Every structure is written in structure tokens, then in C-alpha cells.
């Protein structure tokens, strides 16, 4: 039985990873002291635009997850650890939706543009609501901190399984595309042993 996710799930997974590797550093850099205003403005435009892309990708990924079977984790992993892993994955999914939505509410509700949506001619769908925008900013930041913490634990666990336990956990999502099918180790077949006499001759 294969333990590797399908090509679609792996592609969504690593696309989200790539977006986060840009979004999180950009979000930190754009509020860093000492940065010139021109650079800050460009980082804000990038962060807001990729936030919309991230939301679309994450919602597509969740829809894919709900409509495609998930390959089983190895039975060698304790059941409690498997339950924790499933719960953590769904918390990460929730955060990946909450973060761009709260960022969107903070920006649009605060009366600021999302340039990419303006270029595409998409409506903002929200009025200017400064009080809600302020709360959305708090949710956005707290959720991002929580996501980074969970992702750090997630990466550490994957590396532990790969380098210490040496099982097929990493192979479930790697490589992003292609790759040979990763299988659960099959039970060795046991053939009945024939009794032999001390001289090595099978009994009649």
C-alpha cells in the first residue's frame, strides 16, 4: 500500500511552503526599523498581493484534501502520535485560512488598497471599519506566531523521523512532483518449516 500523497496534494503542499518562505520574511522585514520608505512600500504591496494568492491556494488545497483519500501513516508510528499529527495538520490548515483573511480585513477595513486586486478589477467586498481592522491586525499577528511555532515543530518531527527513526515520513510529501511510489513495508511471508531428522532427511 502506498504511503505517498498524490501529485496534486504534494504540489499544493510545496506551493504553500514556497509562498510562506516569501510571506513571513517579507512581513517581518516591512515593519523592521531603519528600512527606507520605498522598500517598505514595495514589501507591503508584495505581502498583500501574495496574501490573496496564498488564500486561494490554501482553500484549493483544503478542497483537494477533502475530496481525495489520504494515504495511511506507518503502523510503526504510535497511535497517539498519529492522532496528534492529524490534529496539528488541521490546526495548521485553519491558521493558513485565518492569517490571510485577517490580513485582508485589516488592510481593506483600514481603508488601504490591495494593489493586485485593483489591477485585476476585483471588488474589495468590505467597507472601511477601523475598529474591526484593528482587531484583525491582532488576530493576524498572533495567528502568524502560532503558525511559525507549529511549523517549527512539524519540520523538527519530520527531520526526527527521517534522520533518527529512519522511516518513510518524509517520503509521503517528497519529492514535490514525480518520484517512485513509496510503499509500506510488507510483512515477510512465512513458509511452513519442514521437520527434518538429524541426518537432514525429511520424514516419510
C-alpha positions in Angstrom: 0.0 0.0 0.0 1.4 3.4 -1.0 2.1 5.9 1.8 3.0 8.8 -0.6 0.4 11.6 -1.2 -0.7 12.1 -4.7 0.9 14.6 -7.1 -1.8 17.2 -6.5 -1.5 17.1 -2.7 2.3 17.3 -2.9 2.2 20.2 -5.4 -0.2 22.2 -3.2 1.9 21.4 -0.1 5.1 22.7 -1.6 3.4 25.7 -3.3 2.2 26.8 0.2 5.7 26.3 1.6 7.2 28.5 -1.2 4.6 31.2 -0.5 5.2 31.1 3.2 9.0 31.3 2.7 8.4 34.7 1.0 5.4 35.9 3.0 6.8 35.5 6.5 10.2 37.2 5.9 8.5 39.9 3.9 6.0 40.5 6.8 8.9 40.8 9.2 11.1 43.0 7.0 8.4 45.5 6.2 8.0 46.5 9.8 11.7 46.4 10.6 13.2 49.7 11.8 15.6 51.6 9.6 14.2 50.5 6.2 13.7 53.2 3.6 10.1 54.0 2.8 10.4 52.9 -0.8 11.4 49.4 0.2 8.7 49.3 2.8 6.0 50.2 0.2 7.3 47.5 -2.2 7.3 44.9 0.6 3.7 45.9 1.6 2.5 45.6 -2.0 4.2 42.2 -2.3 2.9 40.9 1.0 -0.7 42.0 0.3 -0.7 40.5 -3.2 0.8 37.2 -2.2 -1.6 37.0 0.8 -4.5 36.9 -1.7 -2.7 34.2 -3.7 -2.0 32.2 -0.5 -5.7 32.3 0.5 -6.7 31.0 -2.9 -4.1 28.2 -2.9 -4.9 27.2 0.7 -8.7 27.0 0.0 -7.9 24.9 -3.1 -5.7 22.7 -1.0 -8.3 22.1 1.7 -10.9 21.3 -1.0 -8.4 18.8 -2.6 -7.8 17.2 0.8 -11.5 16.8 1.5 -12.1 15.1 -1.9 -9.0 12.9 -2.1 -8.1 10.0 0.2 -5.1 10.4 2.5 -2.6 7.6 2.5 -2.1 5.9 5.8 0.8 6.7 8.2 3.0 3.8 9.1 1.6 1.5 11.7 5.1 1.7 13.4 4.2 5.2 14.5 2.4 5.1 17.8 -1.4 5.7 17.6 -1.2 8.7 20.0 1.5 10.3 17.8 -0.6 9.8 14.7 -3.6 11.4 16.3 -1.5 14.4 17.4 -0.1 14.7 13.9 -3.6 14.7 12.3 -4.9 17.3 14.8 -1.8 19.5 14.2 -2.3 19.4 10.5 -5.9 20.6 10.7 -4.9 23.4 13.1 -2.3 24.5 10.5 -5.0 24.4 7.8 -7.2 26.6 10.0 -4.3 29.1 10.6 -3.5 29.2 6.9 -7.0 30.4 6.3 -7.3 32.7 9.3 -4.0 34.5 8.6 -4.7 35.8 5.1 -8.4 36.5 5.9 -7.5 38.6 9.0 -4.8 40.3 6.9 -7.4 41.1 4.3 -9.8 42.5 6.9 -7.0 44.6 8.4 -5.9 46.1 5.1 -9.3 46.7 3.4 -11.1 47.5 6.7 -8.4 50.0 7.5 -9.0 51.8 4.2 -5.9 50.6 2.4 -5.7 49.1 -1.1 -4.7 45.7 -2.2 -3.0 46.7 -5.5 -3.2 43.2 -7.1 -6.9 43.1 -6.7 -7.2 46.7 -8.1 -5.2 45.6 -11.2 -7.5 42.6 -11.7 -10.6 44.7 -11.2 -11.8 42.7 -8.2 -14.1 44.4 -5.6 -12.9 44.8 -2.0 -16.2 43.5 -0.6 -15.6 45.3 2.8 -16.4 48.8 3.9 -13.9 50.8 5.9 -14.2 49.5 9.5 -11.3 50.8 11.6 -12.3 49.1 14.8 -12.6 45.7 13.2 -9.5 46.2 11.2 -7.5 46.9 14.5 -8.7 43.6 16.0 -8.0 41.8 12.7 -4.4 43.0 12.9 -4.0 41.4 16.4 -5.5 38.1 15.1 -3.2 38.2 12.1 -0.1 38.7 14.2 -1.0 36.2 16.9 -2.0 33.5 14.3 1.3 34.0 12.4 3.3 33.5 15.6 1.3 30.3 16.4 1.7 29.1 12.8 5.5 29.6 12.9 5.7 27.7 16.1 3.7 24.8 14.8 5.6 24.7 11.6 8.9 24.6 13.5 7.6 21.6 15.5 6.3 20.0 12.2 9.7 20.3 10.5 11.6 19.1 13.6 9.4 16.0 13.7 9.8 15.2 10.0 13.6 15.5 10.4 13.5 13.3 13.5 11.6 10.6 11.6 14.0 10.9 8.6 17.3 11.1 10.4 16.7 9.3 13.7 13.7 6.9 13.3 14.6 6.4 9.6 11.1 5.7 8.4 9.1 6.9 5.3 7.5 10.0 6.8 9.4 12.4 4.6 8.7 10.3 1.5 5.0 11.0 2.0 5.5 14.5 0.7 8.8 14.3 -1.2 9.6 14.9 -3.9 7.1 17.7 -4.9 6.4 16.0 -8.2 7.3 12.7 -9.7 9.3 10.1 -7.8 8.8 6.4 -7.4 5.8 5.1 -5.4 6.7 4.8 -1.7 5.2 1.7 -0.1 4.5 0.5 3.4 6.9 -2.3 4.2 5.1 -5.6 3.7 5.1 -8.4 6.2 7.6 -11.1 5.3 5.9 -14.3 4.1 6.4 -17.2 6.4 6.6 -20.6 4.8 6.0 -23.7 6.9 9.2 -25.3 8.0 9.6 -29.0 7.2 10.8 -31.1 10.0 13.9 -32.9 9.3 15.7 -35.7 11.1 19.2 -35.2 12.4 20.5 -36.6 9.2 18.9 -33.9 7.2 16.4 -36.3 5.6 12.7 -35.3 5.6 10.4 -37.8 7.3 8.3 -40.0 5.1 
